[in-house]
């Protein structure tokens, strides 16, 4: 199958335009292109290293920082509150929205974070495969819960323990919160415009709210699954 391609096209109110392409291997969901030349100092692994980073010193650079570097450099002059029209092309769909720069950048960062090779975010690769630009909190939680439970199904198929209480999902999000915090510290050290930093902050709002809101949210959804809870099934 062809590689997966996600294109974000920005048109700012001041007339400037920017376009970013994320191309992923269809099987591994790893980025097809990764620039390792002339990497900025803030991408080095030990530069504001994330808490609990499991990577050893044999990794000279943070994989997520390396993947974000081209995006951050291109957006170094973008302020987070700038208004922009963003057109996202993915699979057979085109999604367009007039919104702030930080929301647009945050949506794109969500893909890059999941597929970057960071061991603390790789669990979210399935969400990158079925990326939903500009998803709200309810949509994000539904997709995350569905992804996690499908992962437990595959564990059960392999005779492994399955987490039916979904406790592990909150741990995944806790790990991502540490990554977001560490990455924000890296970007703040670059002393550039706040577009990329505030995009991370916006992304982190979803992450940090998840452990407190996922259970009430799932309870609200329960009536929708009433057909699954009947004594008699059609199968």
N, C-alpha and C positions, 0 to 999 in steps of 0.2 A: 504494500500500500504506500501511497505518497506520504511524505512528511506532513506533519500538522503545521499550519501556518496561521498565526494571529497577527493582524496588522492594526496598529493604532495610528490614526491620522488626526493630528491636532491642527485646528485653525483658531488662532487667538484673535481677540478683538482688535489688537494693534496691527493686524495684518500678517504677522509672522506665522509660518507653518512648520510643523515638524512631523516626521513619520518614523515609527518604530516597528520593526518586524521581529517576532519571536517565532523561530522555526525549531520544531522538536522532532526527534526521531519517533516514528509512529509506534515502534515497539517498546523502546526503553524510556521514552519521554524525556530524554536528555537533550540539551540544546545542541543543535547541529553545528553551530559556529560558536567558538569561544576564543576571544582575543586574549592572548597571554603576553603580548608585547607591550612594553612601556606602561606597565600597570602602575597606577598611583600608589603612594605610600600607604594610604588609608586602607588598601585592600590586603595588606600583609596580615597574616594570621594573628600575630601578637599585638597588633595595633587595636587597642580597645576591644580585646577579645571578649566574646560573649561568655556570660556565666555558664558554667557546666558544659562548655564546648568539649566534645569528645575527641576532637582531632588532635593528633600528635604533631610534634615539631617537624616531622617529615613533610607535612603540608606547609609550604612556605606562605601560601595565601589563603584567605577565607574564600571558599567557593561561591558563596552568595555575593560577597563584595565584588568578586571578579565579574560575575554576571550582571551586577547592577551598575558597574563602573561606566559603561558606554551611555546608559540611560541618564545617570547622574551628571555626567560631563555635558551631555547635550542640553540638559535642563538647568544648567548652572545659573542661567539668567532669568529663570521663571519664578515668579512669586506665586505662592500657594493660592491666593485669592483671585488671581487672574481668571477671567471668564474665557471659556474656550468651547468650541464645537468639536466633539470627538466622534469619529466614525470608526467603528471596530468591524473588521472583516474576519470572519472565522467560519470554517467549514463552508456551509452553503448559506450562511446568513450574514446580514449586515445590520449592526446595531448603532444607532446614532443618538447622541445626547448633548444638550447644552448644559454645561456644568462648570464647576471650578477646576482649576488645574490640579489641585490636590486630590480630588475625587478620581479624576482621570488617571493620574499617575498611580494612585493607590490600586486601582483595578488592574493595571498592568503589572505592578509589583507583586500582586497576588500570584500571578502565573510564574514569574521569575523565581519567587521565593520557594515555591513548591518543587520546581524542577532544577534548582541550582546545583544540587549535589550536597547540600548541607544535610548531615545525618539527622538533625533535629526537625527538619521540615519535609523530608522525603515521603512521609506518610500521607501527605496531601497531594501527591501526584495525580490520583484519580480525579480530584477536583479541577486540576489544571487541564486534564484531558477533556472534561466536560465543562469548560470555562463558561461562566455566565457573567458577562460584563455588567458592572454597576448593580450587582445583586444587593438587595436590602438585607437587613439582619435576619428576618424570618426565612428568606430564601437560602441564605448562607447556612443557617443552623440546620435547615431541613436537608440540604445537600451534604453537610458534614455528618449528620447522624446517619443518613442513608449510606454514605460511603463507609463509615465505620462499621456498621452492621454487616455490610457486604463483605468487608474484610474479615469479620468474625465467622461468616459462613465459609469463606475459603480456609480459615484456620480449622474449622470443624471438619471440612473435607479432608484435611491433611492429618486428622487425628491429633490435633493440638487443642489446647484449652481455648474456650471461647468466652469472651467477656460480655455476657448478656445484660449486665448492669450498666454498661457503657462508662465505667469509671475511667477506663484508659483514655477515652476521648478528652476528658478534661486535662489529663496529664499531657497529652499531645499539645493542647492549646497552651498549657503552662510553659512548655518548652519553647513554643513559638514566641510567646511573650518575651522570653529572655533573649531570643534572637532579634526581635524587633527593637528591644531596648539597646542591645549592643550595636546594632546597625545604625540606629539613630545617633548614638554617641560617635560612631565613626564619621557620619555625615556632618554632624555639628562641628567636628574638628576641621572640616574643609573650609569653613567660613565663607560659604556661598549663599545664594538665595535659598529661601526656606521651602521651596516647592517640594523637593524630594523628602525632606525631613518631615514636613507636615503630612505628606502622603503616607509615610510610615506610621505617624501618630494616628491618622484616621484608620488605617488598617489595624492598628493595635487596639482600637476601641472595640472592634468586633471580637478580637482575641480575648481581651481581659473581661469582657462582659459575659462570655460564653459559660464559664463554670457556674455563674449565679442565675442564669436565665434559661439554660437548656432544659432543665427538668420541668419548670412551669410551662415552657413552650411545648414540650412533648406531651404534657398533660392536656393542653388545649387542643392538640391534634388528635387525641385519642378517639373522639367521636367519629372522626372521618374513617377510622379503621374498624368500625363496628361490624362490618361484614366478616372480618377475620376472626372475630371473637365469638361467633355463634357456635353452638354445640355441633350442629350439622354442617358439614362442608360439602362443597360440590366436587371435591377430588377424593 
